[in-house]
Amino acid sequence: QITVNDEEGSLQWTEKDGLRFLRVVDLEGNILFEGPISTPKDRTEIPPSVLERLQKAEAKGQLPGFNQ
């Protein structure tokens, strides 16, 4: 489990049995996204603003990158 805090809140990345999950919370504690992120199809369900934050964290090496 890895948690990354940014100016908009936090991203909590979890991997279990080879499946990846993401929980994104804003500064007020509201859940913006919670769900699987293991496949390209999973990632189509992520709101664009959350996906952008996830990709930034991956690019910075704060979270493991996406491997299809």
C-alpha positions as CSV (number, residue, x, y, z in Angstrom):
1,Q,0.0,0.0,0.0
2,I,1.3,3.4,-1.0
3,T,-0.3,6.8,-0.1
4,V,0.7,10.0,-2.0
5,N,-0.5,13.4,-0.8
6,D,-0.7,16.3,-3.3
7,E,-2.3,19.7,-3.3
8,E,-5.7,18.3,-4.0
9,G,-5.8,15.5,-1.4
10,S,-4.5,11.9,-1.4
11,L,-4.1,8.9,-3.6
12,Q,-4.0,5.5,-2.0
13,W,-2.6,2.7,-4.2
14,T,-3.0,-0.9,-3.1
15,E,-2.0,-4.2,-4.8
16,K,-3.4,-7.5,-3.7
17,D,-3.1,-10.8,-5.6
18,G,-1.8,-9.0,-8.6
19,L,-4.8,-6.6,-8.8
20,R,-4.3,-2.9,-8.3
21,F,-6.8,-0.6,-6.6
22,L,-6.9,3.1,-6.2
23,R,-8.8,5.3,-3.7
24,V,-8.6,9.1,-4.2
25,V,-9.8,11.5,-1.5
26,D,-10.0,15.3,-1.7
27,L,-8.9,17.7,1.0
28,E,-12.4,17.6,2.6
29,G,-12.3,13.8,2.9
30,N,-14.7,13.1,0.0
31,I,-14.0,10.0,-2.0
32,L,-13.5,11.0,-5.6
33,F,-12.7,7.6,-6.9
34,E,-12.4,4.1,-5.5
35,G,-11.9,1.0,-7.7
36,P,-9.7,-1.2,-9.7
37,I,-7.0,0.2,-12.0
38,S,-5.4,-3.1,-13.2
39,T,-6.5,-3.0,-16.9
40,P,-7.0,-0.4,-19.6
41,K,-10.8,-0.9,-19.3
42,D,-10.6,-0.2,-15.5
43,R,-8.8,3.1,-16.3
44,T,-11.6,4.3,-18.5
45,E,-13.8,4.4,-15.4
46,I,-11.5,6.9,-13.7
47,P,-12.7,10.6,-13.8
48,P,-10.3,12.6,-16.0
49,S,-9.1,14.9,-13.2
50,V,-8.3,11.9,-11.0
51,L,-6.6,10.1,-13.9
52,E,-4.4,13.1,-14.5
53,R,-3.3,13.1,-10.8
54,L,-2.6,9.3,-11.0
55,Q,-0.5,9.7,-14.2
56,K,1.5,12.6,-12.6
57,A,2.2,10.5,-9.5
58,E,3.3,7.6,-11.8
59,A,5.5,9.8,-13.9
60,K,7.2,11.2,-10.8
61,G,7.8,7.6,-9.6
62,Q,5.6,8.1,-6.5
63,L,3.4,5.2,-7.6
64,P,4.2,2.2,-9.7
65,G,3.6,2.8,-13.4
66,F,0.9,1.2,-15.4
67,N,1.8,-2.0,-17.3
68,Q,-0.7,-3.4,-19.7
